[in-house]
Amino acid sequence: MFFCLFFVIVQPVALSDDGSSLDGNEVCGILSVILIIIVFIIGIFFFISDSKNKKKGKIKKDEKPSKFCPNCGREVSFDTKFCQYCGWKIN
């Protein structure tokens, strides 16, 4: 697959403005820029998808769900009956 991408990307770029071929350093520079752009786009995609998962409030498998005390606002475990900080009864 990389071999096919090489010819799709490099062949059209391999000629300079005056029609002469580019040397190896120029081609490597162009490929480096293209690779950096691709990695940047992939990074943005994963960052956006990760932030969407956090906004949805997904809970990891090893993480217990939690809730907050309506009296003091501190986080308490999901299955508790009373707040361990202020003693308020949790519904």
VMD Tcl script that builds the backbone (N, CA, C; Angstrom):
set m [mol new atoms 273]
animate dup $m
set s [atomselect $m all]
$s set {name element resname resid chain x y z} {
  {N N MET 1 A 0.825 -1.189 0.000}
  {CA C MET 1 A 0.000 0.000 0.000}
  {C C MET 1 A 0.868 1.251 0.000}
  {N N PHE 2 A 1.918 1.251 0.834}
  {CA C PHE 2 A 2.801 2.410 0.869}
  {C C PHE 2 A 3.457 2.624 -0.490}
  {N N PHE 3 A 3.770 1.526 -1.167}
  {CA C PHE 3 A 4.389 1.608 -2.484}
  {C C PHE 3 A 3.459 2.323 -3.471}
  {N N CYS 4 A 2.169 2.012 -3.420}
  {CA C CYS 4 A 1.199 2.666 -4.301}
  {C C CYS 4 A 1.080 4.143 -3.958}
  {N N LEU 5 A 1.024 4.461 -2.654}
  {CA C LEU 5 A 0.943 5.856 -2.242}
  {C C LEU 5 A 2.184 6.625 -2.667}
  {N N PHE 6 A 3.320 5.969 -2.653}
  {CA C PHE 6 A 4.566 6.611 -3.058}
  {C C PHE 6 A 4.459 7.117 -4.498}
  {N N PHE 7 A 3.947 6.278 -5.397}
  {CA C PHE 7 A 3.853 6.691 -6.783}
  {C C PHE 7 A 2.733 7.696 -7.023}
  {N N VAL 8 A 1.669 7.614 -6.241}
  {CA C VAL 8 A 0.578 8.576 -6.392}
  {C C VAL 8 A 1.020 9.953 -5.929}
  {N N ILE 9 A 1.802 10.018 -4.858}
  {CA C ILE 9 A 2.208 11.304 -4.284}
  {C C ILE 9 A 3.478 11.828 -4.933}
  {N N VAL 10 A 4.478 10.985 -5.108}
  {CA C VAL 10 A 5.791 11.456 -5.529}
  {C C VAL 10 A 5.858 11.727 -7.026}
  {N N GLN 11 A 5.252 10.909 -7.855}
  {CA C GLN 11 A 5.384 11.091 -9.291}
  {C C GLN 11 A 4.887 12.455 -9.762}
  {N N PRO 12 A 3.694 12.922 -9.350}
  {CA C PRO 12 A 3.286 14.256 -9.803}
  {C C PRO 12 A 4.167 15.363 -9.232}
  {N N VAL 13 A 4.747 15.147 -8.071}
  {CA C VAL 13 A 5.537 16.165 -7.405}
  {C C VAL 13 A 6.989 16.119 -7.863}
  {N N ALA 14 A 7.399 15.036 -8.497}
  {CA C ALA 14 A 8.808 14.817 -8.793}
  {C C ALA 14 A 9.369 15.732 -9.877}
  {N N LEU 15 A 8.554 16.541 -10.495}
  {CA C LEU 15 A 9.055 17.489 -11.486}
  {C C LEU 15 A 8.954 18.899 -10.921}
  {N N SER 16 A 10.010 19.672 -11.091}
  {CA C SER 16 A 9.980 21.048 -10.620}
  {C C SER 16 A 9.262 21.920 -11.645}
  {N N ASP 17 A 9.221 23.214 -11.398}
  {CA C ASP 17 A 8.484 24.134 -12.267}
  {C C ASP 17 A 9.037 24.177 -13.688}
  {N N ASP 18 A 10.344 24.039 -13.848}
  {CA C ASP 18 A 10.928 24.108 -15.185}
  {C C ASP 18 A 10.953 22.755 -15.899}
  {N N GLY 19 A 10.406 21.721 -15.302}
  {CA C GLY 19 A 10.305 20.417 -15.942}
  {C C GLY 19 A 11.438 19.469 -15.622}
  {N N SER 20 A 12.460 19.949 -14.930}
  {CA C SER 20 A 13.560 19.052 -14.568}
  {C C SER 20 A 13.200 18.264 -13.325}
  {N N SER 21 A 13.828 17.112 -13.142}
  {CA C SER 21 A 13.506 16.290 -11.978}
  {C C SER 21 A 14.068 16.902 -10.707}
  {N N LEU 22 A 13.402 16.589 -9.619}
  {CA C LEU 22 A 13.866 17.018 -8.304}
  {C C LEU 22 A 14.913 16.038 -7.814}
  {N N ASP 23 A 15.845 16.519 -7.011}
  {CA C ASP 23 A 16.837 15.591 -6.454}
  {C C ASP 23 A 16.258 14.887 -5.228}
  {N N GLY 24 A 17.006 13.933 -4.684}
  {CA C GLY 24 A 16.524 13.114 -3.575}
  {C C GLY 24 A 16.189 13.909 -2.330}
  {N N ASN 25 A 16.954 14.951 -2.032}
  {CA C ASN 25 A 16.691 15.754 -0.838}
  {C C ASN 25 A 15.372 16.498 -0.927}
  {N N GLU 26 A 15.049 17.014 -2.110}
  {CA C GLU 26 A 13.786 17.726 -2.275}
  {C C GLU 26 A 12.599 16.779 -2.150}
  {N N VAL 27 A 12.728 15.595 -2.721}
  {CA C VAL 27 A 11.654 14.605 -2.621}
  {C C VAL 27 A 11.464 14.169 -1.173}
  {N N CYS 28 A 12.574 13.945 -0.457}
  {CA C CYS 28 A 12.471 13.560 0.960}
  {C C CYS 28 A 11.833 14.669 1.774}
  {N N GLY 29 A 12.155 15.911 1.453}
  {CA C GLY 29 A 11.544 17.039 2.149}
  {C C GLY 29 A 10.051 17.101 1.921}
  {N N ILE 30 A 9.646 16.896 0.671}
  {CA C ILE 30 A 8.223 16.911 0.340}
  {C C ILE 30 A 7.502 15.772 1.041}
  {N N LEU 31 A 8.093 14.577 1.027}
  {CA C LEU 31 A 7.477 13.432 1.703}
  {C C LEU 31 A 7.399 13.656 3.204}
  {N N SER 32 A 8.397 14.294 3.773}
  {CA C SER 32 A 8.379 14.577 5.213}
  {C C SER 32 A 7.233 15.514 5.568}
  {N N VAL 33 A 7.044 16.541 4.766}
  {CA C VAL 33 A 5.940 17.477 5.009}
  {C C VAL 33 A 4.601 16.776 4.886}
  {N N ILE 34 A 4.447 15.939 3.875}
  {CA C ILE 34 A 3.194 15.205 3.690}
  {C C ILE 34 A 2.950 14.263 4.867}
  {N N LEU 35 A 3.995 13.580 5.326}
  {CA C LEU 35 A 3.857 12.671 6.460}
  {C C LEU 35 A 3.478 13.431 7.731}
  {N N ILE 36 A 4.070 14.572 7.962}
  {CA C ILE 36 A 3.741 15.379 9.145}
  {C C ILE 36 A 2.291 15.829 9.090}
  {N N ILE 37 A 1.824 16.236 7.932}
  {CA C ILE 37 A 0.423 16.663 7.787}
  {C C ILE 37 A -0.523 15.503 8.059}
  {N N ILE 38 A -0.217 14.320 7.534}
  {CA C ILE 38 A -1.070 13.150 7.757}
  {C C ILE 38 A -1.118 12.779 9.236}
  {N N VAL 39 A 0.034 12.772 9.898}
  {CA C VAL 39 A 0.076 12.444 11.330}
  {C C VAL 39 A -0.696 13.490 12.132}
  {N N PHE 40 A -0.583 14.759 11.763}
  {CA C PHE 40 A -1.311 15.824 12.445}
  {C C PHE 40 A -2.821 15.634 12.301}
  {N N ILE 41 A -3.272 15.308 11.101}
  {CA C ILE 41 A -4.709 15.095 10.869}
  {C C ILE 41 A -5.210 13.896 11.667}
  {N N ILE 42 A -4.448 12.814 11.701}
  {CA C ILE 42 A -4.834 11.633 12.490}
  {C C ILE 42 A -4.878 11.984 13.974}
  {N N GLY 43 A -3.912 12.759 14.453}
  {CA C GLY 43 A -3.905 13.179 15.853}
  {C C GLY 43 A -5.124 14.006 16.208}
  {N N ILE 44 A -5.503 14.918 15.329}
  {CA C ILE 44 A -6.702 15.727 15.567}
  {C C ILE 44 A -7.937 14.834 15.618}
  {N N PHE 45 A -8.022 13.862 14.732}
  {CA C PHE 45 A -9.164 12.951 14.721}
  {C C PHE 45 A -9.289 12.206 16.055}
  {N N PHE 46 A -8.161 11.656 16.554}
  {CA C PHE 46 A -8.215 10.929 17.816}
  {C C PHE 46 A -8.508 11.854 18.988}
  {N N PHE 47 A -8.006 13.075 18.965}
  {CA C PHE 47 A -8.285 14.029 20.034}
  {C C PHE 47 A -9.761 14.367 20.079}
  {N N ILE 48 A -10.361 14.604 18.913}
  {CA C ILE 48 A -11.786 14.943 18.861}
  {C C ILE 48 A -12.636 13.758 19.298}
  {N N SER 49 A -12.305 12.561 18.846}
  {CA C SER 49 A -13.111 11.393 19.231}
  {C C SER 49 A -12.964 11.095 20.719}
  {N N ASP 50 A -11.769 11.313 21.294}
  {CA C ASP 50 A -11.566 11.098 22.720}
  {C C ASP 50 A -12.341 12.117 23.543}
  {N N SER 51 A -12.374 13.370 23.105}
  {CA C SER 51 A -13.103 14.389 23.856}
  {C C SER 51 A -14.605 14.152 23.774}
  {N N LYS 52 A -15.093 13.608 22.659}
  {CA C LYS 52 A -16.515 13.285 22.560}
  {C C LYS 52 A -16.875 12.167 23.530}
  {N N ASN 53 A -15.999 11.172 23.689}
  {CA C ASN 53 A -16.259 10.083 24.627}
  {C C ASN 53 A -16.280 10.592 26.061}
  {N N LYS 54 A -15.418 11.527 26.399}
  {CA C LYS 54 A -15.402 12.076 27.753}
  {C C LYS 54 A -16.656 12.887 28.018}
  {N N LYS 55 A -17.146 13.607 27.007}
  {CA C LYS 55 A -18.358 14.405 27.186}
  {C C LYS 55 A -19.580 13.521 27.378}
  {N N LYS 56 A -19.583 12.351 26.772}
  {CA C LYS 56 A -20.717 11.444 26.911}
  {C C LYS 56 A -20.774 10.809 28.290}
  {N N GLY 57 A -19.705 10.928 29.046}
  {CA C GLY 57 A -19.685 10.387 30.393}
  {C C GLY 57 A -19.527 8.881 30.434}
  {N N LYS 58 A -18.841 8.333 29.477}
  {CA C LYS 58 A -18.633 6.895 29.483}
  {C C LYS 58 A -17.750 6.506 30.652}
  {N N ILE 59 A -18.078 5.401 31.281}
  {CA C ILE 59 A -17.337 4.913 32.434}
  {C C ILE 59 A -16.485 3.733 31.988}
  {N N LYS 60 A -15.238 3.739 32.394}
  {CA C LYS 60 A -14.354 2.638 32.057}
  {C C LYS 60 A -14.778 1.393 32.826}
  {N N LYS 61 A -14.362 0.239 32.347}
  {CA C LYS 61 A -14.778 -1.023 32.960}
  {C C LYS 61 A -14.316 -1.160 34.397}
  {N N ASP 62 A -13.108 -0.706 34.711}
  {CA C ASP 62 A -12.587 -0.855 36.057}
  {C C ASP 62 A -12.962 0.306 36.972}
  {N N GLU 63 A -13.699 1.270 36.460}
  {CA C GLU 63 A -14.063 2.448 37.224}
  {C C GLU 63 A -15.501 2.314 37.723}
  {N N LYS 64 A -15.713 2.534 39.020}
  {CA C LYS 64 A -17.063 2.469 39.570}
  {C C LYS 64 A -17.783 3.780 39.288}
  {N N PRO 65 A -19.090 3.694 38.997}
  {CA C PRO 65 A -19.835 4.933 38.800}
  {C C PRO 65 A -19.932 5.702 40.114}
  {N N SER 66 A -20.027 7.013 40.022}
  {CA C SER 66 A -20.120 7.819 41.231}
  {C C SER 66 A -21.199 8.867 41.060}
  {N N LYS 67 A -21.544 9.494 42.163}
  {CA C LYS 67 A -22.502 10.596 42.143}
  {C C LYS 67 A -22.049 11.625 43.170}
  {N N PHE 68 A -22.777 12.719 43.274}
  {CA C PHE 68 A -22.383 13.806 44.151}
  {C C PHE 68 A -23.433 14.039 45.228}
  {N N CYS 69 A -22.964 14.418 46.407}
  {CA C CYS 69 A -23.843 14.718 47.532}
  {C C CYS 69 A -24.583 16.022 47.250}
  {N N PRO 70 A -25.920 16.040 47.401}
  {CA C PRO 70 A -26.668 17.274 47.141}
  {C C PRO 70 A -26.425 18.341 48.217}
  {N N ASN 71 A -25.921 17.934 49.382}
  {CA C ASN 71 A -25.695 18.882 50.473}
  {C C ASN 71 A -24.327 19.561 50.365}
  {N N CYS 72 A -23.255 18.786 50.308}
  {CA C CYS 72 A -21.907 19.366 50.305}
  {C C CYS 72 A -21.264 19.388 48.926}
  {N N GLY 73 A -21.815 18.647 47.952}
  {CA C GLY 73 A -21.313 18.661 46.594}
  {C C GLY 73 A -20.108 17.771 46.342}
  {N N ARG 74 A -19.664 17.034 47.328}
  {CA C ARG 74 A -18.504 16.150 47.135}
  {C C ARG 74 A -18.928 14.859 46.446}
  {N N GLU 75 A -17.954 14.235 45.801}
  {CA C GLU 75 A -18.210 12.987 45.094}
  {C C GLU 75 A -18.281 11.828 46.082}
  {N N VAL 76 A -19.338 11.028 45.960}
  {CA C VAL 76 A -19.502 9.841 46.807}
  {C C VAL 76 A -19.691 8.640 45.892}
  {N N SER 77 A -19.444 7.451 46.408}
  {CA C SER 77 A -19.608 6.262 45.586}
  {C C SER 77 A -21.079 6.042 45.260}
  {N N PHE 78 A -21.298 5.333 44.170}
  {CA C PHE 78 A -22.641 5.170 43.637}
  {C C PHE 78 A -23.568 4.402 44.573}
  {N N ASP 79 A -23.041 3.433 45.301}
  {CA C ASP 79 A -23.896 2.562 46.117}
  {C C ASP 79 A -24.003 2.987 47.578}
  {N N THR 80 A -23.504 4.155 47.947}
  {CA C THR 80 A -23.559 4.591 49.334}
  {C C THR 80 A -24.933 5.151 49.690}
  {N N LYS 81 A -25.315 5.041 50.947}
  {CA C LYS 81 A -26.607 5.541 51.430}
  {C C LYS 81 A -26.469 6.908 52.088}
  {N N PHE 82 A -25.298 7.175 52.678}
  {CA C PHE 82 A -25.049 8.446 53.350}
  {C C PHE 82 A -23.724 9.025 52.868}
  {N N CYS 83 A -23.649 10.362 52.834}
  {CA C CYS 83 A -22.417 11.030 52.439}
  {C C CYS 83 A -21.378 10.806 53.537}
  {N N GLN 84 A -20.180 10.379 53.169}
  {CA C GLN 84 A -19.142 10.106 54.147}
  {C C GLN 84 A -18.502 11.384 54.674}
  {N N TYR 85 A -18.817 12.536 54.063}
  {CA C TYR 85 A -18.221 13.796 54.488}
  {C C TYR 85 A -19.150 14.598 55.402}
  {N N CYS 86 A -20.442 14.666 55.047}
  {CA C CYS 86 A -21.345 15.483 55.855}
  {C C CYS 86 A -22.469 14.683 56.507}
  {N N GLY 87 A -22.632 13.412 56.132}
  {CA C GLY 87 A -23.657 12.559 56.741}
  {C C GLY 87 A -25.024 12.699 56.104}
  {N N TRP 88 A -25.158 13.457 55.055}
  {CA C TRP 88 A -26.449 13.653 54.387}
  {C C TRP 88 A -26.922 12.352 53.766}
  {N N LYS 89 A -28.242 12.078 53.846}
  {CA C LYS 89 A -28.782 10.853 53.273}
  {C C LYS 89 A -28.838 11.005 51.745}
  {N N ILE 90 A -28.245 10.025 51.063}
  {CA C ILE 90 A -28.207 10.022 49.605}
  {C C ILE 90 A -29.362 9.164 49.096}
  {N N ASN 91 A -30.103 9.667 48.128}
  {CA C ASN 91 A -31.250 8.917 47.577}
  {C C ASN 91 A -30.777 7.763 46.749}
}
mol reanalyze $m
mol bondsrecalc $m
mol representation Tube
mol addrep $m
